[in-house]
Amino acid sequence: MVQPVNTVMTWWYRVTAERSDGAPVGRPVVVEGDGPPDLRAVDELAHSMLEAHRRSCHLVVERLAPEMAELLELAGLAFRVQGKPEGSEQPLGLERLEEQGQLGDPAS
């Protein structure tokens, strides 16, 4: 008889879609995997961001795992932490710097 392998799920981030007025669209989704995040997780988040943008929404990414933050930086997806520090009632969120026009042109 084959014994199932116990897999420990690792928290990567929590994401919520919001309209431009800040109203949530649906429920928050916890994204986790069976180990540290990889570039596939970055790709999935990037695709989700594009889909939200097409629907005139944006994503609020909260409680980002340090490994996921490193991968986002490695992939060139610059984010800035926003919100209150840990221990406050409001969880930390992220905003993409490119969307805010805050990243410099690397060619200049």
LUMSERO-176362 format. One record per residue: x, y, z of N, C-alpha, C in turn; residue number from 1; residue in one letter; chain. Coordinates in Angstrom, 2 decimals. Each point is the difference from the previous one (the first is absolute). Layout:
residues N
<atom n_X="X" n_Y="Y" n_Z="Z" ca_X="X" ca_Y="Y" ca_Z="Z" c_X="X" c_Y="Y" c_Z="Z" num="NUM" residuo="A" cadena="A"/>
...
end
This chain:
residues 108
<atom n_X="0.84" n_Y="-1.18" n_Z="0.00" ca_X="-0.84" ca_Y="1.18" ca_Z="0.00" c_X="0.89" c_Y="1.26" c_Z="0.00" num="1" residuo="M" cadena="A"/>
<atom n_X="-0.33" n_Y="0.96" n_Z="-0.81" ca_X="0.77" ca_Y="1.23" ca_Z="-0.09" c_X="-0.48" c_Y="0.98" c_Z="1.06" num="2" residuo="V" cadena="A"/>
<atom n_X="0.94" n_Y="0.51" n_Z="0.75" ca_X="-0.33" ca_Y="0.97" ca_Z="1.05" c_X="0.02" c_Y="1.41" c_Z="-0.60" num="3" residuo="Q" cadena="A"/>
<atom n_X="-1.00" n_Y="0.83" n_Z="0.29" ca_X="0.03" ca_Y="1.38" ca_Z="-0.51" c_X="1.13" c_Y="0.79" c_Z="0.66" num="4" residuo="P" cadena="A"/>
<atom n_X="0.58" n_Y="0.87" n_Z="-0.77" ca_X="1.07" ca_Y="0.85" ca_Z="0.51" c_X="-0.64" c_Y="1.22" c_Z="0.66" num="5" residuo="V" cadena="A"/>
<atom n_X="0.42" n_Y="0.29" n_Z="1.21" ca_X="-0.51" ca_Y="1.19" ca_Z="0.68" c_X="0.68" c_Y="1.23" c_Z="-0.59" num="6" residuo="N" cadena="A"/>
<atom n_X="-0.79" n_Y="0.89" n_Z="-0.52" ca_X="0.52" ca_Y="1.21" ca_Z="-0.59" c_X="-0.35" c_Y="1.18" c_Z="0.89" num="7" residuo="T" cadena="A"/>
<atom n_X="0.99" n_Y="0.78" n_Z="0.32" ca_X="-0.22" ca_Y="1.20" ca_Z="0.80" c_X="-0.17" c_Y="1.18" c_Z="-0.95" num="8" residuo="V" cadena="A"/>
<atom n_X="-1.13" n_Y="0.66" n_Z="0.08" ca_X="-0.27" ca_Y="1.14" ca_Z="-0.86" c_X="0.65" c_Y="1.25" c_Z="0.62" num="9" residuo="M" cadena="A"/>
<atom n_X="0.58" n_Y="0.81" n_Z="-0.87" ca_X="0.68" ca_Y="1.22" ca_Z="0.41" c_X="-0.78" c_Y="1.21" c_Z="-0.50" num="10" residuo="T" cadena="A"/>
<atom n_X="-0.23" n_Y="0.96" n_Z="0.89" ca_X="-0.70" ca_Y="1.23" ca_Z="-0.34" c_X="0.87" c_Y="0.84" c_Z="-0.91" num="11" residuo="W" cadena="A"/>
<atom n_X="-0.55" n_Y="0.46" n_Z="-1.16" ca_X="0.74" ca_Y="0.87" ca_Z="-0.91" c_X="-0.50" c_Y="1.43" c_Z="0.08" num="12" residuo="W" cadena="A"/>
<atom n_X="-1.32" n_Y="0.18" n_Z="-0.08" ca_X="-0.60" ca_Y="1.33" ca_Z="0.12" c_X="-1.51" c_Y="-0.12" c_Z="0.02" num="13" residuo="Y" cadena="A"/>
<atom n_X="-0.66" n_Y="1.09" n_Z="0.32" ca_X="-1.46" ca_Y="0.09" ca_Z="-0.08" c_X="-0.32" c_Y="1.12" c_Z="-0.97" num="14" residuo="R" cadena="A"/>
<atom n_X="-0.99" n_Y="-0.21" n_Z="-0.85" ca_X="-0.32" ca_Y="0.98" ca_Z="-1.03" c_X="-1.51" c_Y="0.26" c_Z="-0.01" num="15" residuo="V" cadena="A"/>
<atom n_X="-0.34" n_Y="1.28" n_Z="-0.21" ca_X="-1.39" ca_Y="0.42" ca_Z="-0.11" c_X="-0.11" c_Y="0.92" c_Z="-1.20" num="16" residuo="T" cadena="A"/>
<atom n_X="-1.03" n_Y="-0.19" n_Z="-0.80" ca_X="-0.28" ca_Y="0.92" ca_Z="-1.11" c_X="-0.87" c_Y="1.13" c_Z="0.52" num="17" residuo="A" cadena="A"/>
<atom n_X="0.31" n_Y="1.23" n_Z="-0.43" ca_X="-0.77" ca_Y="1.17" ca_Z="0.40" c_X="-0.32" c_Y="0.85" c_Z="-1.21" num="18" residuo="E" cadena="A"/>
<atom n_X="-1.17" n_Y="0.65" n_Z="0.07" ca_X="-0.35" ca_Y="0.99" ca_Z="-1.02" c_X="0.75" c_Y="1.29" c_Z="0.31" num="19" residuo="R" cadena="A"/>
<atom n_X="-0.07" n_Y="0.94" n_Z="-0.92" ca_X="0.73" ca_Y="1.26" ca_Z="0.17" c_X="-0.46" c_Y="0.77" c_Z="1.24" num="20" residuo="S" cadena="A"/>
<atom n_X="-1.25" n_Y="-0.24" n_Z="0.45" ca_X="-0.49" ca_Y="0.68" ca_Z="1.20" c_X="0.42" c_Y="-0.72" c_Z="1.28" num="21" residuo="D" cadena="A"/>
<atom n_X="0.76" n_Y="-1.09" n_Z="-0.13" ca_X="0.48" ca_Y="-0.73" ca_Z="1.17" c_X="-0.92" c_Y="-1.11" c_Z="0.46" num="22" residuo="G" cadena="A"/>
<atom n_X="-1.16" n_Y="-0.16" n_Z="-0.65" ca_X="-0.93" ca_Y="-1.06" ca_Z="0.39" c_X="0.55" c_Y="-1.35" c_Z="-0.46" num="23" residuo="A" cadena="A"/>
<atom n_X="0.00" n_Y="-0.98" n_Z="0.90" ca_X="0.52" ca_Y="-1.31" ca_Z="-0.38" c_X="-0.90" c_Y="-0.69" c_Z="-1.02" num="24" residuo="P" cadena="A"/>
<atom n_X="0.63" n_Y="-0.78" n_Z="-0.86" ca_X="-0.72" ca_Y="-0.82" ca_Z="-0.97" c_X="0.24" c_Y="-1.45" c_Z="0.41" num="25" residuo="V" cadena="A"/>
<atom n_X="-0.98" n_Y="-0.63" n_Z="0.55" ca_X="0.16" ca_Y="-1.37" ca_Z="0.48" c_X="0.70" c_Y="-0.04" c_Z="1.34" num="26" residuo="G" cadena="A"/>
<atom n_X="0.48" n_Y="-1.17" n_Z="0.32" ca_X="0.67" ca_Y="-0.24" ca_Z="1.29" c_X="1.51" c_Y="-0.05" c_Z="-0.19" num="27" residuo="R" cadena="A"/>
<atom n_X="0.75" n_Y="0.28" n_Z="1.06" ca_X="1.45" ca_Y="-0.17" ca_Z="-0.09" c_X="0.37" c_Y="-1.46" c_Z="-0.26" num="28" residuo="P" cadena="A"/>
<atom n_X="1.07" n_Y="-0.20" n_Z="-0.73" ca_X="0.48" ca_Y="-1.34" ca_Z="-0.32" c_X="1.39" c_Y="-0.16" c_Z="0.59" num="29" residuo="V" cadena="A"/>
<atom n_X="0.19" n_Y="-1.07" n_Z="0.75" ca_X="1.31" ca_Y="-0.34" ca_Z="0.54" c_X="0.70" c_Y="-0.88" c_Z="-1.02" num="30" residuo="V" cadena="A"/>
<atom n_X="1.20" n_Y="0.40" n_Z="-0.39" ca_X="0.78" ca_Y="-0.76" ca_Z="-0.97" c_X="1.15" c_Y="-0.65" c_Z="0.75" num="31" residuo="V" cadena="A"/>
<atom n_X="0.04" n_Y="-1.32" n_Z="-0.09" ca_X="1.05" ca_Y="-0.75" ca_Z="0.69" c_X="0.41" c_Y="-1.17" c_Z="-0.88" num="32" residuo="E" cadena="A"/>
<atom n_X="1.14" n_Y="-0.57" n_Z="0.32" ca_X="0.50" ca_Y="-1.12" ca_Z="-0.77" c_X="0.72" c_Y="-0.99" c_Z="0.88" num="33" residuo="G" cadena="A"/>
<atom n_X="0.45" n_Y="-1.08" n_Z="-0.60" ca_X="0.64" ca_Y="-1.08" ca_Z="0.76" c_X="1.50" c_Y="0.22" c_Z="0.15" num="34" residuo="D" cadena="A"/>
<atom n_X="0.37" n_Y="1.22" n_Z="0.27" ca_X="1.39" ca_Y="0.38" ca_Z="0.20" c_X="0.15" c_Y="1.47" c_Z="-0.27" num="35" residuo="G" cadena="A"/>
<atom n_X="1.22" n_Y="0.48" n_Z="-0.13" ca_X="0.18" ca_Y="1.42" ca_Z="-0.28" c_X="-0.53" c_Y="0.35" c_Z="-1.39" num="36" residuo="P" cadena="A"/>
<atom n_X="-0.40" n_Y="1.26" n_Z="-0.20" ca_X="-0.51" ca_Y="0.39" ca_Z="-1.31" c_X="1.10" c_Y="-0.07" c_Z="-1.06" num="37" residuo="P" cadena="A"/>
<atom n_X="-0.44" n_Y="-0.16" n_Z="-1.25" ca_X="0.94" ca_Y="-0.04" ca_Z="-1.12" c_X="-0.45" c_Y="1.00" c_Z="-1.06" num="38" residuo="D" cadena="A"/>
<atom n_X="0.68" n_Y="0.02" n_Z="-1.12" ca_X="-0.36" ca_Y="0.97" ca_Z="-1.04" c_X="-1.38" c_Y="-0.25" c_Z="-0.59" num="39" residuo="L" cadena="A"/>
<atom n_X="-0.50" n_Y="-1.21" n_Z="0.11" ca_X="-1.37" ca_Y="-0.28" ca_Z="-0.44" c_X="-1.00" c_Y="0.81" c_Z="0.84" num="40" residuo="R" cadena="A"/>
<atom n_X="0.27" n_Y="0.12" n_Z="1.31" ca_X="-0.87" ca_Y="0.79" ca_Z="0.87" c_X="0.03" c_Y="1.47" c_Z="-0.40" num="41" residuo="A" cadena="A"/>
<atom n_X="1.17" n_Y="0.50" n_Z="-0.39" ca_X="0.13" ca_Y="1.39" ca_Z="-0.47" c_X="-0.79" c_Y="0.18" c_Z="-1.29" num="42" residuo="V" cadena="A"/>
<atom n_X="0.12" n_Y="-0.96" n_Z="-0.91" ca_X="-0.73" ca_Y="0.05" ca_Z="-1.27" c_X="-1.51" c_Y="0.01" c_Z="0.23" num="43" residuo="D" cadena="A"/>
<atom n_X="-0.48" n_Y="-0.83" n_Z="0.91" ca_X="-1.43" ca_Y="-0.04" ca_Z="0.29" c_X="-0.49" c_Y="1.32" c_Z="0.60" num="44" residuo="E" cadena="A"/>
<atom n_X="0.79" n_Y="0.59" n_Z="0.88" ca_X="-0.38" ca_Y="1.29" ca_Z="0.57" c_X="-0.02" c_Y="1.08" c_Z="-1.07" num="45" residuo="L" cadena="A"/>
<atom n_X="0.99" n_Y="0.00" n_Z="-0.89" ca_X="0.04" ca_Y="0.99" ca_Z="-1.07" c_X="-1.20" c_Y="-0.15" c_Z="-0.93" num="46" residuo="A" cadena="A"/>
<atom n_X="-0.37" n_Y="-1.23" n_Z="-0.34" ca_X="-1.18" ca_Y="-0.21" ca_Z="-0.83" c_X="-1.28" c_Y="0.44" c_Z="0.71" num="47" residuo="H" cadena="A"/>
<atom n_X="-0.08" n_Y="-0.25" n_Z="1.29" ca_X="-1.16" ca_Y="0.45" ca_Z="0.77" c_X="-0.10" c_Y="1.52" c_Z="0.01" num="48" residuo="S" cadena="A"/>
<atom n_X="1.16" n_Y="0.67" n_Z="0.11" ca_X="0.00" ca_Y="1.46" ca_Z="-0.02" c_X="-0.49" c_Y="0.53" c_Z="-1.34" num="49" residuo="M" cadena="A"/>
<atom n_X="0.43" n_Y="-0.63" n_Z="-1.10" ca_X="-0.46" ca_Y="0.42" ca_Z="-1.32" c_X="-1.51" c_Y="-0.21" c_Z="-0.15" num="50" residuo="L" cadena="A"/>
<atom n_X="-0.49" n_Y="-1.13" n_Z="0.46" ca_X="-1.43" ca_Y="-0.26" ca_Z="-0.10" c_X="-0.80" c_Y="0.99" c_Z="0.84" num="51" residuo="E" cadena="A"/>
<atom n_X="0.48" n_Y="0.32" n_Z="1.17" ca_X="-0.69" ca_Y="1.00" ca_Z="0.84" c_X="-0.02" c_Y="1.35" c_Z="-0.71" num="52" residuo="A" cadena="A"/>
<atom n_X="1.11" n_Y="0.37" n_Z="-0.60" ca_X="0.08" ca_Y="1.28" ca_Z="-0.72" c_X="-1.00" c_Y="0.03" c_Z="-1.15" num="53" residuo="H" cadena="A"/>
<atom n_X="-0.14" n_Y="-1.12" n_Z="-0.72" ca_X="-0.97" ca_Y="-0.08" ca_Z="-1.10" c_X="-1.43" c_Y="0.19" c_Z="0.49" num="54" residuo="R" cadena="A"/>
<atom n_X="-0.25" n_Y="-0.35" n_Z="1.24" ca_X="-1.34" ca_Y="0.12" ca_Z="0.59" c_X="-0.14" c_Y="1.29" c_Z="0.82" num="55" residuo="R" cadena="A"/>
<atom n_X="0.90" n_Y="0.95" n_Z="-0.24" ca_X="-0.01" ca_Y="1.29" ca_Z="0.70" c_X="0.12" c_Y="-0.15" c_Z="1.51" num="56" residuo="S" cadena="A"/>
<atom n_X="0.78" n_Y="-0.97" n_Z="0.41" ca_X="0.26" ca_Y="-0.23" ca_Z="1.43" c_X="1.51" c_Y="0.00" c_Z="0.21" num="57" residuo="C" cadena="A"/>
<atom n_X="0.39" n_Y="-0.11" n_Z="1.24" ca_X="1.41" ca_Y="-0.20" ca_Z="0.34" c_X="0.07" c_Y="-1.03" c_Z="1.11" num="58" residuo="H" cadena="A"/>
<atom n_X="1.17" n_Y="-0.57" n_Z="0.18" ca_X="0.19" ca_Y="-1.00" ca_Z="1.04" c_X="0.72" c_Y="0.61" c_Z="1.18" num="59" residuo="L" cadena="A"/>
<atom n_X="-0.45" n_Y="-0.37" n_Z="1.19" ca_X="0.68" ca_Y="0.35" ca_Z="1.23" c_X="0.64" c_Y="-1.28" c_Z="0.51" num="60" residuo="V" cadena="A"/>
<atom n_X="1.32" n_Y="-0.02" n_Z="0.03" ca_X="0.74" ca_Y="-1.17" ca_Z="0.46" c_X="0.44" c_Y="0.27" c_Z="1.43" num="61" residuo="V" cadena="A"/>
<atom n_X="-0.39" n_Y="-0.89" n_Z="0.90" ca_X="0.29" ca_Y="0.19" ca_Z="1.42" c_X="0.79" c_Y="-1.18" c_Z="0.54" num="62" residuo="E" cadena="A"/>
<atom n_X="0.70" n_Y="0.24" n_Z="1.08" ca_X="0.74" ca_Y="-1.04" ca_Z="0.72" c_X="0.89" c_Y="-0.80" c_Z="-0.95" num="63" residuo="R" cadena="A"/>
<atom n_X="0.80" n_Y="0.71" n_Z="-0.71" ca_X="0.90" ca_Y="-0.59" ca_Z="-1.00" c_X="1.15" c_Y="-0.72" c_Z="0.69" num="64" residuo="L" cadena="A"/>
<atom n_X="0.21" n_Y="-1.26" n_Z="-0.37" ca_X="1.13" ca_Y="-0.76" ca_Z="0.55" c_X="1.31" c_Y="0.63" c_Z="-0.49" num="65" residuo="A" cadena="A"/>
<atom n_X="1.02" n_Y="0.05" n_Z="0.83" ca_X="1.27" ca_Y="0.60" ca_Z="-0.41" c_X="0.57" c_Y="-0.63" c_Z="-1.26" num="66" residuo="P" cadena="A"/>
<atom n_X="-0.15" n_Y="-1.32" n_Z="-0.17" ca_X="0.50" ca_Y="-0.67" ca_Z="-1.19" c_X="-0.72" c_Y="0.49" c_Z="-1.25" num="67" residuo="E" cadena="A"/>
<atom n_X="-1.32" n_Y="0.24" n_Z="0.12" ca_X="-0.78" ca_Y="0.49" ca_Z="-1.13" c_X="0.42" c_Y="1.42" c_Z="-0.34" num="68" residuo="M" cadena="A"/>
<atom n_X="0.25" n_Y="0.82" n_Z="1.01" ca_X="0.46" ca_Y="1.37" ca_Z="-0.24" c_X="1.33" c_Y="0.00" c_Z="-0.74" num="69" residuo="A" cadena="A"/>
<atom n_X="0.90" n_Y="-0.90" n_Z="0.36" ca_X="1.30" ca_Y="-0.10" ca_Z="-0.68" c_X="-0.17" c_Y="-0.40" c_Z="-1.45" num="70" residuo="E" cadena="A"/>
<atom n_X="-0.91" n_Y="-0.95" n_Z="-0.27" ca_X="-0.24" ca_Y="-0.41" ca_Z="-1.38" c_X="-0.61" c_Y="1.11" c_Z="-0.84" num="71" residuo="L" cadena="A"/>
<atom n_X="-0.92" n_Y="0.77" n_Z="0.60" ca_X="-0.60" ca_Y="1.12" ca_Z="-0.72" c_X="1.06" c_Y="1.02" c_Z="-0.37" num="72" residuo="L" cadena="A"/>
<atom n_X="0.91" n_Y="0.25" n_Z="0.92" ca_X="1.10" ca_Y="0.94" ca_Z="-0.27" c_X="0.92" c_Y="-0.56" c_Z="-1.10" num="73" residuo="E" cadena="A"/>
<atom n_X="0.32" n_Y="-1.28" n_Z="0.09" ca_X="0.84" ca_Y="-0.64" ca_Z="-1.00" c_X="-0.63" c_Y="0.07" c_Z="-1.39" num="74" residuo="L" cadena="A"/>
<atom n_X="-1.32" n_Y="-0.14" n_Z="-0.06" ca_X="-0.72" ca_Y="0.03" ca_Z="-1.27" c_X="-0.21" c_Y="1.43" c_Z="-0.52" num="75" residuo="A" cadena="A"/>
<atom n_X="0.42" n_Y="0.99" n_Z="0.78" ca_X="-0.15" ca_Y="1.38" ca_Z="-0.43" c_X="-1.37" c_Y="0.58" c_Z="0.26" num="76" residuo="G" cadena="A"/>
<atom n_X="-0.78" n_Y="-0.65" n_Z="0.83" ca_X="-1.31" ca_Y="0.52" ca_Z="0.37" c_X="0.15" c_Y="0.76" c_Z="1.31" num="77" residuo="L" cadena="A"/>
<atom n_X="0.25" n_Y="1.30" n_Z="-0.11" ca_X="0.27" ca_Y="0.82" ca_Z="1.18" c_X="-1.28" c_Y="0.28" c_Z="0.76" num="78" residuo="A" cadena="A"/>
<atom n_X="0.02" n_Y="-0.26" n_Z="1.27" ca_X="-1.13" ca_Y="0.26" ca_Z="0.89" c_X="0.50" c_Y="0.80" c_Z="1.18" num="79" residuo="F" cadena="A"/>
<atom n_X="-0.91" n_Y="0.75" n_Z="0.60" ca_X="0.32" ca_Y="0.73" ca_Z="1.22" c_X="-1.04" c_Y="-0.39" c_Z="1.04" num="80" residuo="R" cadena="A"/>
<atom n_X="0.46" n_Y="-0.28" n_Z="1.21" ca_X="-0.92" ca_Y="-0.35" ca_Z="1.07" c_X="-0.74" c_Y="1.26" c_Z="0.41" num="81" residuo="V" cadena="A"/>
<atom n_X="-1.29" n_Y="-0.14" n_Z="0.15" ca_X="-0.81" ca_Y="1.12" ca_Z="0.47" c_X="-0.85" c_Y="-0.49" c_Z="1.16" num="82" residuo="Q" cadena="A"/>
<atom n_X="-0.56" n_Y="0.90" n_Z="0.75" ca_X="-0.86" ca_Y="-0.37" ca_Z="1.11" c_X="0.73" c_Y="0.15" c_Z="1.32" num="83" residuo="G" cadena="A"/>
<atom n_X="-0.59" n_Y="-0.57" n_Z="1.03" ca_X="0.55" ca_Y="0.11" ca_Z="1.34" c_X="0.96" c_Y="-1.14" c_Z="0.27" num="84" residuo="K" cadena="A"/>
<atom n_X="0.95" n_Y="0.19" n_Z="0.90" ca_X="0.93" ca_Y="-1.07" ca_Z="0.32" c_X="-0.69" c_Y="-1.18" c_Z="0.66" num="85" residuo="P" cadena="A"/>
<atom n_X="0.71" n_Y="-1.14" n_Z="0.02" ca_X="-0.57" ca_Y="-1.21" ca_Z="0.59" c_X="-0.38" c_Y="0.24" c_Z="1.45" num="86" residuo="E" cadena="A"/>
<atom n_X="-1.08" n_Y="-0.66" n_Z="0.41" ca_X="-0.50" ca_Y="0.19" ca_Z="1.34" c_X="-1.16" c_Y="0.97" c_Z="0.04" num="87" residuo="G" cadena="A"/>
<atom n_X="-0.24" n_Y="0.71" n_Z="-1.10" ca_X="-1.13" ca_Y="0.91" ca_Z="-0.06" c_X="-1.22" c_Y="-0.78" c_Z="-0.47" num="88" residuo="S" cadena="A"/>
<atom n_X="-1.15" n_Y="0.62" n_Z="0.06" ca_X="-1.21" ca_Y="-0.67" ca_Z="-0.42" c_X="-0.06" c_Y="-0.15" c_Z="-1.52" num="89" residuo="E" cadena="A"/>
<atom n_X="0.59" n_Y="0.92" n_Z="-0.73" ca_X="-0.04" ca_Y="-0.05" ca_Z="-1.46" c_X="1.25" c_Y="-0.71" c_Z="-0.52" num="90" residuo="Q" cadena="A"/>
<atom n_X="-0.19" n_Y="-1.09" n_Z="-0.80" ca_X="1.18" ca_Y="-0.69" ca_Z="-0.52" c_X="0.74" c_Y="0.84" c_Z="-1.02" num="91" residuo="P" cadena="A"/>
<atom n_X="1.27" n_Y="-0.35" n_Z="-0.19" ca_X="0.80" ca_Y="0.70" ca_Z="-1.00" c_X="-0.50" c_Y="-0.33" c_Z="-1.40" num="92" residuo="L" cadena="A"/>
<atom n_X="0.12" n_Y="0.96" n_Z="-0.89" ca_X="-0.36" ca_Y="-0.22" ca_Z="-1.39" c_X="1.15" c_Y="0.42" c_Z="-0.88" num="93" residuo="G" cadena="A"/>
<atom n_X="-0.15" n_Y="-0.21" n_Z="-1.28" ca_X="1.03" ca_Y="0.36" ca_Z="-0.95" c_X="-0.61" c_Y="0.80" c_Z="-1.13" num="94" residuo="L" cadena="A"/>
<atom n_X="0.78" n_Y="0.86" n_Z="-0.58" ca_X="-0.44" ca_Y="0.67" ca_Z="-1.21" c_X="1.14" c_Y="-0.08" c_Z="-0.99" num="95" residuo="E" cadena="A"/>
<atom n_X="-0.34" n_Y="-0.16" n_Z="-1.24" ca_X="1.02" ca_Y="-0.12" ca_Z="-1.02" c_X="0.48" c_Y="1.39" c_Z="-0.38" num="96" residuo="R" cadena="A"/>
<atom n_X="1.31" n_Y="0.22" n_Z="0.04" ca_X="0.56" ca_Y="1.32" ca_Z="-0.25" c_X="-0.19" c_Y="0.42" c_Z="-1.45" num="97" residuo="L" cadena="A"/>
<atom n_X="0.12" n_Y="-0.92" n_Z="-0.94" ca_X="-0.14" ca_Y="0.34" ca_Z="-1.41" c_X="-1.37" c_Y="0.62" c_Z="-0.29" num="98" residuo="E" cadena="A"/>
<atom n_X="-1.04" n_Y="-0.55" n_Z="0.61" ca_X="-1.35" ca_Y="0.51" ca_Z="-0.23" c_X="-0.16" c_Y="1.42" c_Z="0.53" num="99" residuo="E" cadena="A"/>
<atom n_X="0.81" n_Y="0.37" n_Z="0.96" ca_X="-0.07" ca_Y="1.32" ca_Z="0.59" c_X="0.94" c_Y="0.98" c_Z="-0.71" num="100" residuo="Q" cadena="A"/>
<atom n_X="0.76" n_Y="-0.49" n_Z="-0.98" ca_X="0.93" ca_Y="0.86" ca_Z="-0.73" c_X="1.17" c_Y="0.44" c_Z="0.86" num="101" residuo="G" cadena="A"/>
<atom n_X="0.41" n_Y="-0.82" n_Z="0.95" ca_X="1.04" ca_Y="0.39" ca_Z="0.93" c_X="1.36" c_Y="-0.63" c_Z="-0.30" num="102" residuo="Q" cadena="A"/>
<atom n_X="0.04" n_Y="-0.89" n_Z="-0.99" ca_X="1.28" ca_Y="-0.61" ca_Z="-0.36" c_X="0.66" c_Y="0.82" c_Z="-1.07" num="103" residuo="L" cadena="A"/>
<atom n_X="1.28" n_Y="0.20" n_Z="0.12" ca_X="0.74" ca_Y="0.73" ca_Z="-1.02" c_X="0.22" c_Y="-0.86" c_Z="-1.23" num="104" residuo="G" cadena="A"/>
<atom n_X="0.18" n_Y="0.62" n_Z="-1.14" ca_X="0.29" ca_Y="-0.71" ca_Z="-1.23" c_X="1.43" c_Y="-0.47" c_Z="0.06" num="105" residuo="D" cadena="A"/>
<atom n_X="0.26" n_Y="-1.33" n_Z="-0.03" ca_X="1.37" ca_Y="-0.48" ca_Z="0.12" c_X="0.90" c_Y="0.43" c_Z="-1.14" num="106" residuo="P" cadena="A"/>
<atom n_X="-0.58" n_Y="0.40" n_Z="-1.13" ca_X="0.81" ca_Y="0.42" ca_Z="-1.14" c_X="0.50" c_Y="1.44" c_Z="0.14" num="107" residuo="A" cadena="A"/>
<atom n_X="-0.59" n_Y="0.76" n_Z="0.91" ca_X="0.40" ca_Y="1.41" ca_Z="0.12" c_X="1.09" c_Y="0.21" c_Z="1.01" num="108" residuo="S" cadena="A"/>
end
